[in-house]
Amino acid sequence: MIPKRRDEAVNQYTIRSGRIGRICLVVIIAAALLLSAVDPSAAKTEKVEKPTVYAGGAVVYCENTGETIFSQNAKRQYDPYSITKLMTALLAVQHLPLDKTVTVSEKAAAQGESTMDLVKGEKVTVEQLLYGALLLSGNDAAYALGEAVSGNMTDFVRLMNKTARNIGCRSTHFENATGIQSAGHYTTAADFMQITRVALSNSTIRKVAGTRVYRMDATNKSKARTMKTHVPLVNTENSGVYAGKTGLWQTDDCTLAVGYEKNGLQLFIVLLKDTEAERTNDLKKLIQYAENSVQGIQVVKAGKETGKVRIRHGAVTRLQTYTAERGYAYLPKEGSESLISTKTVMKSNVQAPVKAGQVVGYYNIYVGEDVVNKVPLVVRESVEEGWFPSYIGISNRASMIIGAVLLGIIAFLIWAACMRARARRRRRELHRRRVMRMAEEELRREQERNRRDWNI
């Protein structure tokens, strides 16, 4: 009976073990399926699929790698409309000082459609006209800039076309400085990407075309003006879109040219023949596509200690700095990681008070000799203004230590002086006593001699 029971127990154990094994197998398979469903690599593969955009022509160019990341009808000719003003602005900053005063002509003031409401005889500066052309898309401002550069519109348009050819735009032709629709006024997405690269590489145009709000002082003919950007995502924090220009003829015929820079990734994006409703969505799709398509190398993590920055006039004169975000480098095609180098650059004019999170320098990432990314360096502590010694680089704590040491030294010197004075007093007293003893002894001897002499 015992062997039989033992066999039954073994059989039951085997059955239970088999059930447990099958359950474990089911759990493992389910876990594997769940993990595969959220596998980051699978998600990334889906994200890098070429997006569908409504634009007729589109180009995304990566400045880091020198490659076109996305192209759709890139060589087909379309109307550029008001993104034409990027070329107008480029020629203006190349030929005119920003503070030059321009007197608005009758022809410039007569320009219709989108304007900044210039008046004949109004005196404005080149800089003000740039804001009017790029923020308000003022046709009058663009016309006035063209006249200021070349004296007349015919010569200016000739200069526009010559410049386009010089930067490699073979399928572009301009007939005006404004972008107003004309049969002989056309470009391609590939060509205008080159124009955008050159224009936004100019620091003045980049600043003007990336301004959110500009307030212009009153002129001899007009009250003060306030101008706001129309470029999608420029007003959105951390979007990466730093500057650009829009164009519109009808709601179903729009254009866009922008520059993008984030985490070291530098892009130029051009959309032609898009719709007003989808233009911003197309831009977002292309940015996401580029971010997931270009291979980035993480050079530095967020929160990395990067040395100390000097705080002028601070209660603390040196603070530890940290990288505010991750830093990436994007290599050219077939580029080696050995080309990547870094350098910490602290600001030299950081002055108290300083707030936690304040940017006090940059962690520069290089590919070869070119800076491809600047990661902000921040401090994690706030610093108030220091005492007077902070003006010569001594912190409050050091001042207290130095003060305590000085007080100790002074106390010691006073004690030593007191001890020396006491010792001198003791020596004088001893000397006085010796002198008195000697005098008394001499007196005693004199008296003794006198007594001897008297007795004789």
C-alpha positions in Angstrom: 0.0 0.0 0.0 2.8 2.4 0.8 4.4 2.2 -2.6 1.0 2.7 -4.3 0.4 5.9 -2.2 3.9 7.0 -3.0 3.2 6.6 -6.7 -0.1 8.4 -6.4 1.7 11.3 -4.6 4.3 11.4 -7.3 1.6 11.4 -10.0 -0.2 14.2 -8.2 3.0 16.2 -7.8 3.8 15.7 -11.5 0.3 16.9 -12.5 0.7 20.0 -10.2 4.2 20.7 -11.5 2.9 20.4 -15.1 0.1 22.9 -14.3 2.5 25.3 -12.6 4.8 25.0 -15.6 2.0 25.7 -18.1 0.9 28.7 -16.0 4.5 30.1 -15.8 4.8 29.6 -19.6 1.6 31.5 -20.2 2.7 34.3 -17.8 6.1 34.5 -19.6 4.5 34.7 -23.1 2.0 37.3 -21.9 4.8 39.4 -20.4 6.8 39.1 -23.6 3.8 40.2 -25.7 3.2 43.2 -23.3 6.9 44.2 -23.5 6.9 44.0 -27.2 3.8 46.2 -27.3 5.7 49.0 -25.5 9.2 48.2 -26.9 10.8 51.6 -27.4 12.6 50.4 -30.5 9.4 49.3 -32.1 7.8 52.7 -31.3 10.8 54.5 -32.7 10.5 52.5 -35.9 6.9 53.6 -36.3 7.8 57.2 -35.6 10.5 57.4 -38.3 8.1 56.4 -41.0 7.9 59.2 -43.6 5.0 61.5 -42.6 2.2 62.6 -44.8 2.1 66.4 -45.2 -0.4 68.6 -47.0 2.3 70.8 -48.5 2.9 70.5 -52.2 6.6 71.0 -51.9 8.6 70.4 -48.7 12.2 70.1 -47.6 13.8 69.4 -44.2 17.6 70.0 -44.2 19.9 69.0 -41.3 22.7 71.5 -40.9 24.6 69.1 -38.7 24.9 66.2 -41.2 24.6 68.2 -44.4 21.7 66.0 -45.5 18.2 66.5 -46.7 16.1 64.6 -44.2 12.8 64.9 -46.0 11.9 65.9 -49.5 8.6 66.2 -51.3 8.3 67.7 -54.7 11.5 69.6 -53.8 12.2 70.8 -57.3 8.7 71.7 -58.4 8.1 75.4 -58.8 5.6 77.1 -56.6 4.7 80.7 -55.5 6.8 81.7 -52.4 4.5 84.6 -51.5 5.7 86.5 -48.4 8.6 84.3 -47.5 10.2 86.3 -50.4 10.8 88.9 -47.7 13.6 86.8 -46.3 15.6 87.6 -49.5 14.6 91.2 -49.3 15.7 91.4 -45.6 19.0 89.6 -46.4 20.0 92.2 -49.1 18.9 95.0 -46.8 21.2 94.0 -44.0 24.1 93.3 -46.4 23.9 96.8 -48.0 22.5 99.2 -45.4 23.3 100.2 -41.8 20.5 99.4 -39.4 20.3 103.0 -38.1 20.0 104.5 -41.6 16.9 106.7 -42.0 14.6 105.9 -44.9 12.0 108.4 -46.2 9.0 106.4 -47.4 8.2 107.0 -51.0 4.8 107.4 -52.6 5.2 104.0 -54.3 6.2 102.2 -51.1 3.3 103.8 -49.1 0.9 102.7 -51.9 1.6 99.0 -51.5 -1.5 97.1 -50.6 -2.5 93.8 -49.0 -0.5 93.2 -45.8 1.2 96.5 -44.6 2.7 98.2 -41.6 0.6 101.4 -42.6 3.5 103.5 -43.8 2.8 107.0 -44.9 4.4 109.0 -47.7 7.2 111.1 -46.3 7.4 109.0 -43.0 10.9 108.7 -41.7 11.8 105.3 -40.4 15.0 103.4 -39.9 16.2 100.3 -41.8 15.8 98.3 -38.5 12.2 99.4 -38.1 11.5 98.4 -41.7 13.0 95.0 -41.1 10.6 94.4 -38.2 7.7 95.6 -40.3 8.6 93.3 -43.2 9.3 90.2 -41.2 6.8 90.4 -38.4 3.9 92.2 -40.0 4.8 91.0 -43.4 4.5 94.6 -44.6 4.6 94.9 -48.4 5.2 98.7 -47.9 8.2 97.9 -45.6 9.7 95.5 -48.1 9.3 97.9 -51.0 10.9 100.7 -49.0 13.8 98.4 -48.1 14.3 97.5 -51.8 14.3 101.2 -52.8 16.8 102.0 -50.0 19.2 99.3 -51.3 19.1 99.9 -55.0 17.3 103.2 -55.6 14.5 101.6 -57.6 12.6 98.4 -57.7 13.9 97.2 -61.1 17.5 97.2 -60.0 16.6 95.7 -56.6 14.8 92.7 -58.3 17.8 92.3 -60.5 20.0 92.1 -57.4 17.6 89.6 -55.8 17.8 87.2 -58.8 21.6 87.6 -59.1 22.0 86.7 -55.4 19.7 83.7 -55.8 21.8 82.4 -58.6 25.0 83.0 -56.5 23.8 80.7 -53.7 22.8 78.0 -56.2 19.1 78.6 -56.7 18.6 77.6 -60.4 14.8 77.2 -60.3 13.9 80.5 -58.6 13.0 83.9 -60.1 11.8 87.0 -58.4 9.7 89.8 -59.8 9.2 91.9 -56.7 10.5 92.4 -53.2 7.2 91.6 -51.4 6.1 88.2 -52.7 2.9 89.4 -54.3 1.6 86.8 -56.7 3.0 87.1 -60.2 3.4 84.7 -63.1 7.2 85.1 -63.2 7.7 85.0 -59.4 8.4 81.4 -58.3 10.8 79.1 -56.4 11.2 75.5 -55.3 11.4 74.0 -51.8 15.0 73.0 -52.4 16.0 76.5 -53.6 14.3 78.4 -50.9 15.8 76.1 -48.3 19.2 77.5 -49.4 17.9 81.1 -49.2 16.5 80.3 -45.7 19.9 78.9 -44.6 21.7 82.0 -45.7 19.2 84.5 -44.4 18.8 82.9 -40.9 22.6 82.6 -40.6 22.6 86.4 -40.4 22.4 87.4 -36.7 20.3 90.4 -37.4 17.7 88.6 -39.5 17.7 85.7 -37.0 17.0 88.2 -34.2 14.3 90.1 -36.1 12.6 87.0 -37.5 12.6 85.4 -34.1 11.1 88.3 -32.2 7.8 87.7 -30.6 6.7 91.3 -29.9 8.3 94.5 -31.2 7.3 97.9 -30.0 8.2 100.7 -32.5 8.4 104.3 -31.3 6.3 107.0 -32.9 7.6 108.6 -36.1 7.1 112.0 -37.7 3.9 110.7 -39.4 2.6 107.9 -37.2 1.9 106.9 -33.6 3.8 104.0 -31.9 3.3 100.6 -33.4 3.2 97.1 -31.8 4.2 94.2 -34.0 3.7 90.5 -33.3 5.1 87.4 -35.0 2.9 85.1 -37.1 5.4 82.3 -37.3 4.0 79.0 -35.9 5.8 77.7 -32.8 8.0 80.8 -32.3 5.7 81.7 -29.4 5.8 78.2 -28.0 8.3 77.6 -25.3 10.9 75.0 -26.0 9.6 74.3 -29.4 13.0 74.7 -31.0 11.7 77.0 -33.8 13.7 80.1 -33.3 12.8 82.2 -36.4 11.2 82.2 -39.8 8.7 83.7 -42.1 5.2 82.9 -43.3 3.5 83.5 -46.6 -0.2 83.4 -47.5 -2.2 84.1 -50.6 -5.3 82.1 -49.8 -6.2 79.8 -47.0 -5.4 76.8 -49.2 -2.1 78.3 -50.6 0.4 79.1 -47.9 4.1 78.9 -47.4 6.5 78.7 -44.5 10.3 78.9 -44.0 11.8 78.4 -40.5 14.9 77.6 -38.6 15.0 75.0 -35.8 17.6 74.3 -33.1 17.2 72.1 -30.1 19.5 69.8 -28.2 22.1 70.6 -30.8 20.0 69.5 -33.8 19.9 72.2 -36.4 17.2 72.1 -39.1 15.8 74.3 -41.9 12.3 73.6 -43.0 10.4 75.0 -46.0 6.8 74.3 -46.9 5.2 75.5 -50.2 1.6 75.2 -51.4 0.4 74.2 -48.0 -2.9 75.1 -46.3 -3.4 77.5 -43.4 -5.2 74.9 -41.4 -2.4 72.2 -41.8 0.7 74.3 -42.0 1.5 74.2 -38.3 0.7 70.5 -38.1 2.9 69.7 -41.1 5.8 71.6 -39.4 5.4 69.6 -36.2 5.3 66.3 -38.1 8.5 67.2 -39.9 10.3 68.2 -36.8 9.3 65.0 -35.0 10.4 63.0 -38.1 13.8 64.7 -38.2 14.4 64.3 -34.5 13.8 60.5 -34.8 15.7 60.1 -38.1 18.9 61.9 -37.3 21.3 59.8 -35.2 22.3 61.9 -32.2 25.1 61.0 -29.8 24.6 62.0 -26.1 27.7 63.7 -25.0 26.7 64.9 -21.6 23.9 64.0 -19.2 21.7 66.5 -17.4 22.9 67.4 -13.9 26.6 66.9 -14.6 29.0 68.9 -12.4 31.1 71.1 -14.6 33.2 73.2 -12.3 32.6 76.4 -10.3 31.7 79.9 -11.5 32.9 83.0 -9.8 30.1 85.2 -8.3 31.1 88.9 -8.1 30.0 90.8 -4.9 28.3 87.7 -3.6 27.9 86.3 -0.1 29.4 83.2 -1.7 32.0 83.9 -4.4 32.1 80.5 -6.1 29.3 78.1 -6.9 29.2 74.6 -8.4 27.6 74.5 -11.8 25.5 71.8 -13.5 24.4 71.0 -17.0 20.7 72.0 -17.4 19.9 69.4 -19.9 21.3 66.6 -22.0 23.7 67.6 -24.7 23.9 65.9 -28.1 26.2 66.0 -31.1 25.0 65.1 -34.6 27.8 63.9 -36.8 28.1 64.4 -40.6 27.6 61.3 -42.7 30.4 58.8 -42.1 31.8 61.1 -39.3 33.7 59.6 -36.4 33.0 60.1 -32.7 36.6 61.1 -32.3 35.6 64.5 -33.9 33.6 65.3 -30.8 35.1 67.4 -28.0 33.8 69.7 -25.2 34.7 72.8 -23.4 33.2 74.5 -20.3 32.8 78.3 -20.7 31.7 80.3 -17.7 30.3 83.8 -17.9 32.8 86.4 -16.5 30.2 88.9 -15.4 28.0 86.8 -13.0 27.1 89.2 -10.2 25.1 88.8 -7.0 22.2 88.4 -6.4 22.1 85.1 -8.2 18.9 82.9 -8.2 18.9 79.1 -8.3 18.5 77.9 -11.8 20.2 80.9 -13.3 22.3 80.3 -16.4 26.0 81.1 -15.7 27.8 79.5 -18.6 27.7 76.9 -21.3 29.0 73.4 -21.9 30.1 73.7 -25.5 30.1 70.6 -27.7 32.3 70.6 -30.8 32.4 68.5 -33.9 35.9 69.3 -35.3 36.4 73.0 -34.7 32.7 73.9 -35.0 30.4 74.5 -32.0 27.4 72.3 -32.6 25.6 72.6 -29.3 25.7 74.8 -26.2 24.2 73.2 -23.1 23.3 75.8 -20.5 25.1 75.6 -17.1 23.0 76.5 -14.1 23.5 76.9 -10.3 21.4 75.2 -7.8 21.8 77.7 -5.0 20.7 81.4 -4.6 23.3 83.9 -3.5 22.6 87.3 -2.0 24.9 90.3 -2.2 28.0 89.9 0.1 29.6 92.3 2.6 32.2 94.8 1.5 35.1 92.3 1.3 33.1 90.5 -1.5 34.2 93.4 -3.8 37.7 92.0 -3.7 36.5 88.4 -4.0 36.1 87.4 -0.3 32.9 85.6 0.6 31.0 86.3 3.8 32.1 83.0 5.3 35.7 83.8 4.5 35.2 87.3 5.9 34.0 85.8 9.1 36.9 83.4 9.3 39.4 86.2 8.5 37.6 88.4 11.0 37.9 85.8 13.7 41.5 85.2 12.9 42.2 88.9 13.0 40.4 89.3 16.3 42.4 86.4 17.7 45.6 87.9 16.4 44.7 91.3 17.9 43.7 89.7 21.2 47.0 87.8 21.2 48.9 91.0 20.4 47.1 92.9 23.2 47.8 90.0 25.6 51.5 89.9 24.5 51.7 93.7 24.9 50.2 93.5 28.4 52.6 90.7 29.3 55.5 92.7 28.0 54.4 95.8 29.9 53.9 93.8 33.1 57.4 92.3 32.6 58.8 95.8 32.1 57.1 97.0 35.3 58.5 94.0 37.2 62.0 94.7 35.9 61.7 98.3 36.8 60.5 97.4 40.3 63.3 94.9 40.7 65.8 97.5 39.5 64.4 100.1 41.9 64.7 97.7 44.8 68.3 96.8 43.8 69.1 100.5 43.7 67.5 101.1 47.0 69.3 98.1 48.6 72.5 99.3 47.2 71.8 102.8 48.5 70.9 101.5 51.9 74.1 99.4 51.9 76.2 102.3 51.0 74.5 104.4 53.7 75.1 101.7 56.2 78.8 101.6 55.2 79.1 105.3 55.4 77.6 105.4 58.9 80.0 102.6 59.9 83.0 104.6 58.7 81.7 107.7 60.4 81.5 105.8 63.7 85.0 104.4 63.3 86.4 107.9 62.6 84.5 109.3 65.6 86.0 106.7 67.9 89.5 107.5 66.8 
